[in-house]
Amino acid sequence: MNEKIGYLLSDLLDEMKHRKEESDNALKQEKDSFEEGRNLAYAEIIEMIESRANIYDVNLR
């Protein structure tokens, strides 16, 4: 079960990193409050997944 959770979290983490990268690129084009908030939310989700996986000793790779 722990391995399946690792795969799930790894997939979610990769998707969040991809979306953050898109948001980073959008912010380079035009800064707006919505995009800045979206970018911050992705960064917080990435950090949360990584730290929780570490706490529960879940391998993300």
PDB file of N, CA, C and O in Angstrom:
ATOM      1  N   MET A   1       0.829  -1.197   0.000  1.00  0.00           N
ATOM      2  CA  MET A   1       0.000   0.000   0.000  1.00  0.00           C
ATOM      3  C   MET A   1       0.870   1.256   0.000  1.00  0.00           C
ATOM      4  O   MET A   1       0.576   2.204  -0.728  1.00  0.00           O
ATOM      5  N   ASN A   2       1.924   1.280   0.794  1.00  0.00           N
ATOM      6  CA  ASN A   2       2.807   2.438   0.881  1.00  0.00           C
ATOM      7  C   ASN A   2       3.394   2.774  -0.486  1.00  0.00           C
ATOM      8  O   ASN A   2       3.572   3.946  -0.818  1.00  0.00           O
ATOM      9  N   GLU A   3       3.697   1.746  -1.279  1.00  0.00           N
ATOM     10  CA  GLU A   3       4.254   1.961  -2.609  1.00  0.00           C
ATOM     11  C   GLU A   3       3.230   2.636  -3.520  1.00  0.00           C
ATOM     12  O   GLU A   3       3.582   3.538  -4.280  1.00  0.00           O
ATOM     13  N   LYS A   4       1.968   2.210  -3.454  1.00  0.00           N
ATOM     14  CA  LYS A   4       0.915   2.820  -4.271  1.00  0.00           C
ATOM     15  C   LYS A   4       0.695   4.277  -3.886  1.00  0.00           C
ATOM     16  O   LYS A   4       0.470   5.130  -4.745  1.00  0.00           O
ATOM     17  N   ILE A   5       0.760   4.550  -2.601  1.00  0.00           N
ATOM     18  CA  ILE A   5       0.618   5.938  -2.142  1.00  0.00           C
ATOM     19  C   ILE A   5       1.775   6.765  -2.674  1.00  0.00           C
ATOM     20  O   ILE A   5       1.587   7.912  -3.079  1.00  0.00           O
ATOM     21  N   GLY A   6       2.965   6.194  -2.674  1.00  0.00           N
ATOM     22  CA  GLY A   6       4.132   6.885  -3.220  1.00  0.00           C
ATOM     23  C   GLY A   6       3.942   7.235  -4.684  1.00  0.00           C
ATOM     24  O   GLY A   6       4.275   8.340  -5.112  1.00  0.00           O
ATOM     25  N   TYR A   7       3.400   6.281  -5.464  1.00  0.00           N
ATOM     26  CA  TYR A   7       3.148   6.546  -6.875  1.00  0.00           C
ATOM     27  C   TYR A   7       2.099   7.643  -7.055  1.00  0.00           C
ATOM     28  O   TYR A   7       2.246   8.530  -7.895  1.00  0.00           O
ATOM     29  N   LEU A   8       1.048   7.565  -6.257  1.00  0.00           N
ATOM     30  CA  LEU A   8      -0.005   8.574  -6.318  1.00  0.00           C
ATOM     31  C   LEU A   8       0.552   9.961  -5.998  1.00  0.00           C
ATOM     32  O   LEU A   8       0.326  10.913  -6.746  1.00  0.00           O
ATOM     33  N   LEU A   9       1.269  10.070  -4.902  1.00  0.00           N
ATOM     34  CA  LEU A   9       1.820  11.369  -4.506  1.00  0.00           C
ATOM     35  C   LEU A   9       2.850  11.867  -5.512  1.00  0.00           C
ATOM     36  O   LEU A   9       2.924  13.064  -5.790  1.00  0.00           O
ATOM     37  N   SER A  10       3.643  10.951  -6.055  1.00  0.00           N
ATOM     38  CA  SER A  10       4.628  11.330  -7.059  1.00  0.00           C
ATOM     39  C   SER A  10       3.942  11.895  -8.295  1.00  0.00           C
ATOM     40  O   SER A  10       4.391  12.892  -8.859  1.00  0.00           O
ATOM     41  N   ASP A  11       2.852  11.256  -8.714  1.00  0.00           N
ATOM     42  CA  ASP A  11       2.093  11.731  -9.865  1.00  0.00           C
ATOM     43  C   ASP A  11       1.498  13.114  -9.589  1.00  0.00           C
ATOM     44  O   ASP A  11       1.578  14.008 -10.432  1.00  0.00           O
ATOM     45  N   LEU A  12       0.901  13.283  -8.406  1.00  0.00           N
ATOM     46  CA  LEU A  12       0.345  14.587  -8.030  1.00  0.00           C
ATOM     47  C   LEU A  12       1.431  15.655  -7.975  1.00  0.00           C
ATOM     48  O   LEU A  12       1.228  16.779  -8.435  1.00  0.00           O
ATOM     49  N   LEU A  13       2.576  15.305  -7.415  1.00  0.00           N
ATOM     50  CA  LEU A  13       3.673  16.253  -7.301  1.00  0.00           C
ATOM     51  C   LEU A  13       4.162  16.685  -8.680  1.00  0.00           C
ATOM     52  O   LEU A  13       4.402  17.869  -8.917  1.00  0.00           O
ATOM     53  N   ASP A  14       4.309  15.718  -9.591  1.00  0.00           N
ATOM     54  CA  ASP A  14       4.738  16.055 -10.949  1.00  0.00           C
ATOM     55  C   ASP A  14       3.733  16.986 -11.625  1.00  0.00           C
ATOM     56  O   ASP A  14       4.122  17.934 -12.306  1.00  0.00           O
ATOM     57  N   GLU A  15       2.443  16.714 -11.437  1.00  0.00           N
ATOM     58  CA  GLU A  15       1.405  17.564 -12.035  1.00  0.00           C
ATOM     59  C   GLU A  15       1.454  18.976 -11.440  1.00  0.00           C
ATOM     60  O   GLU A  15       1.341  19.956 -12.176  1.00  0.00           O
ATOM     61  N   MET A  16       1.620  19.088 -10.138  1.00  0.00           N
ATOM     62  CA  MET A  16       1.691  20.409  -9.502  1.00  0.00           C
ATOM     63  C   MET A  16       2.924  21.171  -9.980  1.00  0.00           C
ATOM     64  O   MET A  16       2.855  22.380 -10.202  1.00  0.00           O
ATOM     65  N   LYS A  17       4.056  20.474 -10.140  1.00  0.00           N
ATOM     66  CA  LYS A  17       5.270  21.137 -10.636  1.00  0.00           C
ATOM     67  C   LYS A  17       5.066  21.624 -12.066  1.00  0.00           C
ATOM     68  O   LYS A  17       5.525  22.706 -12.429  1.00  0.00           O
ATOM     69  N   HIS A  18       4.379  20.828 -12.872  1.00  0.00           N
ATOM     70  CA  HIS A  18       4.090  21.228 -14.256  1.00  0.00           C
ATOM     71  C   HIS A  18       3.198  22.470 -14.272  1.00  0.00           C
ATOM     72  O   HIS A  18       3.456  23.420 -15.010  1.00  0.00           O
ATOM     73  N   ARG A  19       2.154  22.450 -13.455  1.00  0.00           N
ATOM     74  CA  ARG A  19       1.244  23.595 -13.402  1.00  0.00           C
ATOM     75  C   ARG A  19       1.939  24.843 -12.857  1.00  0.00           C
ATOM     76  O   ARG A  19       1.666  25.952 -13.315  1.00  0.00           O
ATOM     77  N   LYS A  20       2.840  24.669 -11.879  1.00  0.00           N
ATOM     78  CA  LYS A  20       3.583  25.816 -11.353  1.00  0.00           C
ATOM     79  C   LYS A  20       4.485  26.392 -12.431  1.00  0.00           C
ATOM     80  O   LYS A  20       4.619  27.610 -12.548  1.00  0.00           O
ATOM     81  N   GLU A  21       5.101  25.526 -13.216  1.00  0.00           N
ATOM     82  CA  GLU A  21       5.949  25.993 -14.310  1.00  0.00           C
ATOM     83  C   GLU A  21       5.122  26.804 -15.318  1.00  0.00           C
ATOM     84  O   GLU A  21       5.569  27.850 -15.788  1.00  0.00           O
ATOM     85  N   GLU A  22       3.924  26.323 -15.646  1.00  0.00           N
ATOM     86  CA  GLU A  22       3.042  27.090 -16.528  1.00  0.00           C
ATOM     87  C   GLU A  22       2.703  28.443 -15.915  1.00  0.00           C
ATOM     88  O   GLU A  22       2.679  29.461 -16.607  1.00  0.00           O
ATOM     89  N   SER A  23       2.445  28.444 -14.624  1.00  0.00           N
ATOM     90  CA  SER A  23       2.126  29.689 -13.926  1.00  0.00           C
ATOM     91  C   SER A  23       3.333  30.633 -13.911  1.00  0.00           C
ATOM     92  O   SER A  23       3.184  31.843 -14.085  1.00  0.00           O
ATOM     93  N   ASP A  24       4.530  30.071 -13.700  1.00  0.00           N
ATOM     94  CA  ASP A  24       5.751  30.888 -13.748  1.00  0.00           C
ATOM     95  C   ASP A  24       5.872  31.578 -15.104  1.00  0.00           C
ATOM     96  O   ASP A  24       6.194  32.764 -15.187  1.00  0.00           O
ATOM     97  N   ASN A  25       5.609  30.818 -16.163  1.00  0.00           N
ATOM     98  CA  ASN A  25       5.693  31.382 -17.518  1.00  0.00           C
ATOM     99  C   ASN A  25       4.632  32.449 -17.743  1.00  0.00           C
ATOM    100  O   ASN A  25       4.904  33.469 -18.376  1.00  0.00           O
ATOM    101  N   ALA A  26       3.430  32.225 -17.231  1.00  0.00           N
ATOM    102  CA  ALA A  26       2.362  33.219 -17.366  1.00  0.00           C
ATOM    103  C   ALA A  26       2.730  34.508 -16.636  1.00  0.00           C
ATOM    104  O   ALA A  26       2.436  35.606 -17.109  1.00  0.00           O
ATOM    105  N   LEU A  27       3.380  34.362 -15.474  1.00  0.00           N
ATOM    106  CA  LEU A  27       3.778  35.556 -14.717  1.00  0.00           C
ATOM    107  C   LEU A  27       4.851  36.351 -15.448  1.00  0.00           C
ATOM    108  O   LEU A  27       4.938  37.569 -15.289  1.00  0.00           O
ATOM    109  N   LYS A  28       5.672  35.671 -16.251  1.00  0.00           N
ATOM    110  CA  LYS A  28       6.685  36.381 -17.043  1.00  0.00           C
ATOM    111  C   LYS A  28       6.017  37.220 -18.129  1.00  0.00           C
ATOM    112  O   LYS A  28       6.524  38.274 -18.513  1.00  0.00           O
ATOM    113  N   GLN A  29       4.869  36.740 -18.622  1.00  0.00           N
ATOM    114  CA  GLN A  29       4.142  37.454 -19.676  1.00  0.00           C
ATOM    115  C   GLN A  29       3.425  38.685 -19.117  1.00  0.00           C
ATOM    116  O   GLN A  29       3.536  39.789 -19.651  1.00  0.00           O
ATOM    117  N   GLU A  30       2.695  38.462 -18.036  1.00  0.00           N
ATOM    118  CA  GLU A  30       1.893  39.546 -17.462  1.00  0.00           C
ATOM    119  C   GLU A  30       1.599  39.228 -16.000  1.00  0.00           C
ATOM    120  O   GLU A  30       1.079  38.159 -15.683  1.00  0.00           O
ATOM    121  N   LYS A  31       1.928  40.142 -15.133  1.00  0.00           N
ATOM    122  CA  LYS A  31       1.669  39.939 -13.704  1.00  0.00           C
ATOM    123  C   LYS A  31       0.253  40.384 -13.384  1.00  0.00           C
ATOM    124  O   LYS A  31      -0.166  41.488 -13.733  1.00  0.00           O
ATOM    125  N   ASP A  32      -0.475  39.502 -12.715  1.00  0.00           N
ATOM    126  CA  ASP A  32      -1.773  39.895 -12.179  1.00  0.00           C
ATOM    127  C   ASP A  32      -1.981  39.154 -10.859  1.00  0.00           C
ATOM    128  O   ASP A  32      -1.331  38.146 -10.581  1.00  0.00           O
ATOM    129  N   SER A  33      -2.882  39.671 -10.074  1.00  0.00           N
ATOM    130  CA  SER A  33      -3.091  39.132  -8.725  1.00  0.00           C
ATOM    131  C   SER A  33      -3.553  37.677  -8.747  1.00  0.00           C
ATOM    132  O   SER A  33      -3.130  36.878  -7.911  1.00  0.00           O
ATOM    133  N   PHE A  34      -4.415  37.332  -9.695  1.00  0.00           N
ATOM    134  CA  PHE A  34      -4.903  35.959  -9.765  1.00  0.00           C
ATOM    135  C   PHE A  34      -3.753  34.996 -10.016  1.00  0.00           C
ATOM    136  O   PHE A  34      -3.629  33.983  -9.328  1.00  0.00           O
ATOM    137  N   GLU A  35      -2.913  35.305 -10.996  1.00  0.00           N
ATOM    138  CA  GLU A  35      -1.798  34.414 -11.348  1.00  0.00           C
ATOM    139  C   GLU A  35      -0.781  34.332 -10.216  1.00  0.00           C
ATOM    140  O   GLU A  35      -0.214  33.268  -9.969  1.00  0.00           O
ATOM    141  N   GLU A  36      -0.547  35.446  -9.529  1.00  0.00           N
ATOM    142  CA  GLU A  36       0.372  35.414  -8.387  1.00  0.00           C
ATOM    143  C   GLU A  36      -0.165  34.505  -7.282  1.00  0.00           C
ATOM    144  O   GLU A  36       0.600  33.757  -6.672  1.00  0.00           O
ATOM    145  N   GLY A  37      -1.466  34.562  -7.021  1.00  0.00           N
ATOM    146  CA  GLY A  37      -2.077  33.705  -6.012  1.00  0.00           C
ATOM    147  C   GLY A  37      -2.044  32.248  -6.425  1.00  0.00           C
ATOM    148  O   GLY A  37      -1.769  31.369  -5.608  1.00  0.00           O
ATOM    149  N   ARG A  38      -2.323  31.993  -7.686  1.00  0.00           N
ATOM    150  CA  ARG A  38      -2.278  30.629  -8.226  1.00  0.00           C
ATOM    151  C   ARG A  38      -0.868  30.058  -8.086  1.00  0.00           C
ATOM    152  O   ARG A  38      -0.698  28.908  -7.682  1.00  0.00           O
ATOM    153  N   ASN A  39       0.125  30.851  -8.416  1.00  0.00           N
ATOM    154  CA  ASN A  39       1.516  30.429  -8.341  1.00  0.00           C
ATOM    155  C   ASN A  39       1.897  30.088  -6.902  1.00  0.00           C
ATOM    156  O   ASN A  39       2.551  29.076  -6.651  1.00  0.00           O
ATOM    157  N   LEU A  40       1.491  30.925  -5.975  1.00  0.00           N
ATOM    158  CA  LEU A  40       1.779  30.685  -4.560  1.00  0.00           C
ATOM    159  C   LEU A  40       1.089  29.404  -4.077  1.00  0.00           C
ATOM    160  O   LEU A  40       1.672  28.630  -3.318  1.00  0.00           O
ATOM    161  N   ALA A  41      -0.145  29.187  -4.516  1.00  0.00           N
ATOM    162  CA  ALA A  41      -0.875  27.974  -4.117  1.00  0.00           C
ATOM    163  C   ALA A  41      -0.163  26.728  -4.607  1.00  0.00           C
ATOM    164  O   ALA A  41      -0.040  25.761  -3.856  1.00  0.00           O
ATOM    165  N   TYR A  42       0.309  26.724  -5.850  1.00  0.00           N
ATOM    166  CA  TYR A  42       1.047  25.566  -6.362  1.00  0.00           C
ATOM    167  C   TYR A  42       2.315  25.329  -5.553  1.00  0.00           C
ATOM    168  O   TYR A  42       2.637  24.190  -5.217  1.00  0.00           O
ATOM    169  N   ALA A  43       3.034  26.400  -5.243  1.00  0.00           N
ATOM    170  CA  ALA A  43       4.259  26.256  -4.454  1.00  0.00           C
ATOM    171  C   ALA A  43       3.962  25.662  -3.082  1.00  0.00           C
ATOM    172  O   ALA A  43       4.714  24.819  -2.592  1.00  0.00           O
ATOM    173  N   GLU A  44       2.874  26.096  -2.465  1.00  0.00           N
ATOM    174  CA  GLU A  44       2.513  25.576  -1.146  1.00  0.00           C
ATOM    175  C   GLU A  44       2.091  24.106  -1.216  1.00  0.00           C
ATOM    176  O   GLU A  44       2.425  23.325  -0.325  1.00  0.00           O
ATOM    177  N   ILE A  45       1.360  23.726  -2.267  1.00  0.00           N
ATOM    178  CA  ILE A  45       0.949  22.332  -2.419  1.00  0.00           C
ATOM    179  C   ILE A  45       2.169  21.434  -2.634  1.00  0.00           C
ATOM    180  O   ILE A  45       2.261  20.354  -2.050  1.00  0.00           O
ATOM    181  N   ILE A  46       3.096  21.881  -3.465  1.00  0.00           N
ATOM    182  CA  ILE A  46       4.326  21.112  -3.712  1.00  0.00           C
ATOM    183  C   ILE A  46       5.073  20.897  -2.403  1.00  0.00           C
ATOM    184  O   ILE A  46       5.491  19.782  -2.090  1.00  0.00           O
ATOM    185  N   GLU A  47       5.234  21.963  -1.650  1.00  0.00           N
ATOM    186  CA  GLU A  47       5.955  21.870  -0.378  1.00  0.00           C
ATOM    187  C   GLU A  47       5.226  20.955   0.599  1.00  0.00           C
ATOM    188  O   GLU A  47       5.865  20.187   1.318  1.00  0.00           O
ATOM    189  N   MET A  48       3.903  21.026   0.633  1.00  0.00           N
ATOM    190  CA  MET A  48       3.115  20.209   1.547  1.00  0.00           C
ATOM    191  C   MET A  48       3.238  18.721   1.193  1.00  0.00           C
ATOM    192  O   MET A  48       3.441  17.892   2.080  1.00  0.00           O
ATOM    193  N   ILE A  49       3.117  18.379  -0.091  1.00  0.00           N
ATOM    194  CA  ILE A  49       3.234  16.979  -0.502  1.00  0.00           C
ATOM    195  C   ILE A  49       4.620  16.440  -0.167  1.00  0.00           C
ATOM    196  O   ILE A  49       4.749  15.343   0.376  1.00  0.00           O
ATOM    197  N   GLU A  50       5.651  17.210  -0.490  1.00  0.00           N
ATOM    198  CA  GLU A  50       7.014  16.755  -0.216  1.00  0.00           C
ATOM    199  C   GLU A  50       7.267  16.569   1.279  1.00  0.00           C
ATOM    200  O   GLU A  50       7.875  15.578   1.685  1.00  0.00           O
ATOM    201  N   SER A  51       6.808  17.509   2.095  1.00  0.00           N
ATOM    202  CA  SER A  51       7.074  17.400   3.536  1.00  0.00           C
ATOM    203  C   SER A  51       6.268  16.278   4.169  1.00  0.00           C
ATOM    204  O   SER A  51       6.790  15.567   5.028  1.00  0.00           O
ATOM    205  N   ARG A  52       5.003  16.095   3.769  1.00  0.00           N
ATOM    206  CA  ARG A  52       4.191  15.004   4.328  1.00  0.00           C
ATOM    207  C   ARG A  52       4.746  13.649   3.914  1.00  0.00           C
ATOM    208  O   ARG A  52       4.776  12.715   4.716  1.00  0.00           O
ATOM    209  N   ALA A  53       5.186  13.541   2.667  1.00  0.00           N
ATOM    210  CA  ALA A  53       5.777  12.280   2.209  1.00  0.00           C
ATOM    211  C   ALA A  53       7.022  11.966   3.030  1.00  0.00           C
ATOM    212  O   ALA A  53       7.258  10.813   3.389  1.00  0.00           O
ATOM    213  N   ASN A  54       7.804  12.975   3.323  1.00  0.00           N
ATOM    214  CA  ASN A  54       9.006  12.791   4.136  1.00  0.00           C
ATOM    215  C   ASN A  54       8.647  12.353   5.551  1.00  0.00           C
ATOM    216  O   ASN A  54       9.278  11.446   6.095  1.00  0.00           O
ATOM    217  N   ILE A  55       7.657  12.976   6.143  1.00  0.00           N
ATOM    218  CA  ILE A  55       7.229  12.624   7.502  1.00  0.00           C
ATOM    219  C   ILE A  55       6.791  11.167   7.575  1.00  0.00           C
ATOM    220  O   ILE A  55       7.134  10.456   8.520  1.00  0.00           O
ATOM    221  N   TYR A  56       6.031  10.723   6.573  1.00  0.00           N
ATOM    222  CA  TYR A  56       5.491   9.361   6.572  1.00  0.00           C
ATOM    223  C   TYR A  56       6.388   8.370   5.854  1.00  0.00           C
ATOM    224  O   TYR A  56       5.990   7.231   5.607  1.00  0.00           O
ATOM    225  N   ASP A  57       7.592   8.797   5.521  1.00  0.00           N
ATOM    226  CA  ASP A  57       8.592   7.928   4.883  1.00  0.00           C
ATOM    227  C   ASP A  57       8.047   7.299   3.603  1.00  0.00           C
ATOM    228  O   ASP A  57       8.203   6.101   3.367  1.00  0.00           O
ATOM    229  N   VAL A  58       7.397   8.137   2.775  1.00  0.00           N
ATOM    230  CA  VAL A  58       6.875   7.693   1.488  1.00  0.00           C
ATOM    231  C   VAL A  58       7.844   8.129   0.416  1.00  0.00           C
ATOM    232  O   VAL A  58       8.156   9.313   0.291  1.00  0.00           O
ATOM    233  N   ASN A  59       8.324   7.160  -0.368  1.00  0.00           N
ATOM    234  CA  ASN A  59       9.277   7.434  -1.442  1.00  0.00           C
ATOM    235  C   ASN A  59       8.527   7.998  -2.638  1.00  0.00           C
ATOM    236  O   ASN A  59       7.608   7.357  -3.148  1.00  0.00           O
ATOM    237  N   LEU A  60       8.901   9.179  -3.088  1.00  0.00           N
ATOM    238  CA  LEU A  60       8.243   9.830  -4.210  1.00  0.00           C
ATOM    239  C   LEU A  60       8.915   9.516  -5.541  1.00  0.00           C
ATOM    240  O   LEU A  60       8.457   9.980  -6.585  1.00  0.00           O
ATOM    241  N   ARG A  61       9.969   8.755  -5.522  1.00  0.00           N
ATOM    242  CA  ARG A  61      10.658   8.406  -6.779  1.00  0.00           C
ATOM    243  C   ARG A  61      10.877   6.945  -6.889  1.00  0.00           C
ATOM    244  O   ARG A  61      11.440   6.478  -7.879  1.00  0.00           O
TER     245      ARG A  61
END
